[in-house]
Amino acid sequence: MTDKTIAAPLAAALAAKGYASLTSVQQAVLESDAEGRDMLVSAQTGSGKTVAFGLAIAPQLLDGDILPDTDVPLGLAIAPTRELALQVAAELTWLYAQAGARIATCVGGMDYRSERRALERGAHIVVGTPGRLRDHIERGSLDLSGLRVAVLDEADEMLDLGFREDLEFILQSAPEDRRTLMFSATVPPAIEQLAGTFQRDAKRIMAQGESRQHGDIEYRAFNVAARDREPAIFNILRLHEARTAIIFCKTRANVNHLLARMGNRGFKAVALSGELSQQERTHALQALRDGRAQVCVATDVAARGIDLPGLELVIHADLPTNSETLLHRSGRTGRAGAKGVSALIVMPSEIRKAQMLLKRARVEAEWGPAPSADEVRVQDDTRMLDHPALRDGSEDDGDMARTLLDRFGPDRLAQAFIRMWREGRPAPEELTVLTDRAPAAARERPPFGEAVWFSLSVGHSGRAEARWLLPKICDGGGINRDAIGAIRVREHETFVQIAVAQAGNFGKAMELEPDLMMRRLEGEPNLDRPAPRATDTRPARRKPEGDWQKPARTDDAETAVAKPRKARWTPEDRAAKGAKPSRPAFDKPGGSRSGAPKPAGARDRGAKFAAPRKGGKPRKGDY
C-alpha cells in the first residue's frame, strides 16, 4: 500500500476496506517531518481527510497496537455540523475497531443523557459539535485533562458559523502540550490567526490542488435565459435521471421555492436548510438513501458534511460565491472511482462570473445550451429500448405474454408499454433558444477590438441611459447583453459596440422603435469628450448707484462714503399722518417706561397678591 509506517490494527482495517493505496493528503500527514507536530492542512471534500487525520493521530492514542484503558478521552475531533460529526465518528469506528476503540459522540439534537452515560463509561475518542462539547465541559460531564490530540475538521466552516468563541473555550480547557491538527478547505486569515493561537510550530500541508480528486467529475456550464432557469434544471434532471442528485441554492427561500416547483412537476425531492429540525433532516436523508427521493435541494451550510451514496449529479442553481465553494459542492460526486457531473446554470449576465470561478478552480467546463425537450425525449426513448425487461425475458411469464398478445395484439401492447414508461416521468420543458449561446471553450466577452460600432439617434438631450437602451438593442437584434460591448452616450447620439458575429443582425440600419434609429458606422466614432461650454462673457449685473447702496471698501477711512440711515418717524409725524399713538409699556411694579404715573383707576396687576382673599383661605402667594 505504502512505505509509510501504519499501526497494524489500522493497516488491517484499511486492507479490509479495500484500500490499495493512500491519497496524497493521507500520505502527506504520515511524512517523517510531520510526526508528532501540529498540522494545518488544506484538503478538499473527497480527498480522504477523515482517514488522514485518523492515521495521523494514531501515535498519540495507541500504546503499541491497542488503546489503553482510560477514564478521560485521549482524542477529540470537532466538526461544524451533526451530519459531519456522525460521519467522522463512523469513519473512526471502523478504522480503530481492531484496536478496541470506544468512540462517543456529542452533537446537538441528540439525547444529552445518553451522551453523558457514554462519556462516564470512558471513551478513547470523542467526536462532537462545538456547542454541545462546550455544554458537556461546563456541566462537568466531559473532562479534557488527559487529552493528547485534538482535531478541528472543516475549521473554516466552523468560523463562518460563528463557533470561534466555543472553539477557544474548548481548546483552552485542554492541556497545553496536546497536539492540534486543523483541516480546512480554505485557509483565510481568521484560520491562520486561530492556528497561531492554539498551534506550535505547525506544519503547513496543501493538498487542495490535487487533480485526482476531481478527475472523475465532468463539469458542464449551461447558458440559459433568465426565465428558463428552473425549466433548465428540470430538463437536466430528466436527461440524466441520476440515482441521486443534489441542487445547491443560495438561500432558504430559494430552496423552498424550487422544492415547491419540483413537487408540482412530479419530481421526488426533499429539502435541506437551516430551518429544519434534526428529525426532519434525518427523515430527508433517509428518503434519499432508501430511494424514496432522488433529488435533494439544499443550501451550502445545510449540506455540509452529508454523505449521499450514489450521488451522480450536482446542479448549481445559484452560482457559488467562490472557487473553493464550487469545488466543495462538486466534490460530493465522482467519489471512489465513480463518475459524476457538476452542472452550472449560467444566465447571460453571469457568464463572466462563471468563467472566473472555473478559472480560479482550475477546472475545464464544457459550455453549451441546456438540454431541450427533444433531447430529453430522445434520451427517454433510448433508455426505454435498453430496459432490462425487454432484454431479459422470463420463461415463467410466457403463458401470460401469449395471452396478452392474443387478446390485444402486438401494437396495442407496445403502445401500452410506452405509455406506462412515460407516465411516471415529468414532462420535459420547452426552453428559449438563445441566438448567442454560451461560448465554447470558456469563451470570454467578444473581442471588441474587432467589433462593429453603431450609432443611435438619441443622447443625453433625449434622456438616454445605457440601462434603457440595452434591452431595446437586445430585442432589436435578437441577441443577449454578452454580445454588447461599450455604450457611450453623448449629447445628441449614442455609440455602441456589437460583436462581429452578431453585427449582421442589425444590417446597415434598423429602427429599434419609432424615432430611434440604429445605424452601422464605418470605422470608430470620435469618443473624445466635448469641450466644456465657454463661460458667460456678459458683463456682471451691477446695481444702480444710490444712497442706499453699500459703500465700497477702501483702505482710506476719510474717503469712505457712509451709508445714510433711514430716519425714524417721530410722534409728530405719526400724529400728522393720523396714526395711532404707540401703546405705552409699563415698568414693574407700576408706571410707564418714561416714569409717568399710571392713569387714575388703572388696575394694579400685583394687587391680587397684596391682600388676603375675602372669606376664605389665602391663595398661594398671599403671604
TAZIHU-V330117 format. One record per run of one state. SS is the DSSP state (2 for helix, 1 for strand, 0 for the rest). FROM is the first residue (numbers start at 1). LEN is the number of residues. If there is no record, write none. Layout:
BEGIN
{{SS FROM LEN} {SS FROM LEN}}
END
This chain:
BEGIN
{{0 1 7} {2 8 9} {0 17 7} {2 24 5} {0 29 3} {2 32 3} {0 35 4} {1 39 4} {0 43 6} {2 49 8} {0 57 1} {2 58 4} {1 62 2} {0 64 2} {1 66 2} {0 68 7} {1 75 5} {0 80 2} {2 82 14} {0 96 1} {2 97 3} {0 100 3} {1 103 4} {0 107 5} {2 112 9} {0 121 4} {1 125 5} {2 130 10} {0 140 9} {1 149 5} {0 154 1} {2 155 6} {0 161 3} {2 164 9} {0 173 6} {1 179 6} {0 185 4} {2 189 10} {0 199 4} {1 203 4} {0 207 5} {2 212 3} {0 215 2} {1 217 8} {0 225 1} {2 226 15} {0 241 3} {1 244 6} {0 250 2} {2 252 14} {0 266 3} {1 269 4} {0 273 5} {2 278 12} {0 290 5} {1 295 5} {0 300 11} {1 311 6} {0 317 6} {2 323 8} {0 331 9} {1 340 8} {2 348 14} {0 362 3} {1 365 5} {0 370 3} {2 373 13} {0 386 2} {2 388 4} {0 392 3} {2 395 29} {0 424 24} {2 448 3} {0 451 1} {1 452 5} {0 457 3} {2 460 3} {0 463 3} {2 466 12} {0 478 3} {2 481 3} {1 484 6} {0 490 4} {1 494 5} {0 499 1} {2 500 7} {0 507 2} {1 509 5} {0 514 2} {1 516 5} {0 521 50} {2 571 7} {0 578 8} {1 586 1} {0 587 5} {1 592 1} {0 593 14} {2 607 3} {0 610 14}}
END
